[in-house]
Amino acid sequence: MDVFDAIESNVRAYCRRWPTVFSTAAGTKVTDERGREYLDFFTGAGSLNYGHNHPVLVEGMIDYLRSGGILNSLDTMTPAKRDFLRILADHILGPRGMSYRVQFTGPAGTTAVEAAVRLARIATGRERIVHLSGSYHGMTRDSIGVSGLGAPRGVPPAIRGVTTVPHEFEQPSAGRAAEELERAFTAPGSTPPAAFIVETVQGEGGVRPTTTARLREIERLCRAHGTLLVVDDVQAGCGRTGPFLSFESDGVEPDVVCLSKSLSGVGLPMGLVLIRPSLDVWDPGEYSGTFRGNNLAFVTARLALSEWWSDGALRRSVSQRSRPLVQGLAAIATRHDWLAPPTGRGLMLGLPCADRHVADLVSTLAFAQGLLVETCGRRGEVVKLLPPLTVTKAEVEVALQILEHVTDQVAGSRPVGSTLPAAT
Ligand code: PMP
């Protein structure tokens, strides 16, 4: 028995899907201790949008460490934080005509969501939050409360003041979807909600996009009822779907935006919320904590913004790189009655399978062939692909070959009768 089995908690999960010891990585490739190489199409759950250990970011970290720069600064001021804020303003907010203020939350997606939910309640003096079925916003109390994938064990079931609206995926009739959405704002006897929290593409829920029309309708209702529109861009943001902020292509203007995962670009933890200035009603220190100033992450985040977001090149290349992957997945899906056409946007893609069992099998067999892909979805039935935004054409081709081979293998071993449910 190795030390992981001996003393690491039973809660560990990804190591069960990929039972090897990963030791080094570069770009899309990860190598384990035995020297086996894998193509990483999961990229730290979307926290490595520029691939592993990009030399620009690694050199930046080494230089900063050598210079004796401060690592934890709480929320005091440092040159590293100043440079990051400047570049965020110059490369992201300014060119998009956005004037958000930046709150550094705890260093994870879930803490950004917690801060957004609490701020919405304070700023509006209301309590209720509306969210979509199938959404996922994190593992801390309020984030679980506004997630639509069911509460994990140990969390009291009744978290107050949350209304669930069916996502389009669950509610194919447009008329009923619009009715249910409207009712979340106007239910008789209830105060309108403090906030509507939404992912433009549901990540954990199965790579299910929320349509532009639906996002705009949510925004219209939010404006009509004084409700804040919160976009959780933790997974879909930082270029994953093409634009730096995923909602840019939908033409909506959220009041609050949650970002984390790929902000630092090298997997260093970092989380923040963007807040419309008039809503920045926090008292100093009201939402405080030890880890508000990961300066190494500020350094790499600044370098990532200047390397990839000073122009529109990466955004354009995401759609170029996405196209062959989508086409390849679509071709694979036509070969088997238990696969549906790919879902998603940009390089956030899902391959829906008939059930959890086959999706797990695809992932397990892909690992054996040297490809890392995870599963997600309402029933764990979707194979998720999150390659680096810098993935090469050749790497996409290899991944597709592996998936084609693996899905043929699955077809050979699949029990009779597990075909794709009609809903997908
Ligand atoms: N929001 C979304 C949309 C996410 O996908 C995730 C993580 N998968 C979170 C929040 C929570 O982020 P973290 O795991 O860093 O707490």
Residues whose N, C-alpha, C, O or C-beta is under 5 A from the ligand:
A	BS01	PMP	A108 G109 T110 Y136 H137 G138 E199 G203 D232 V234 Q235
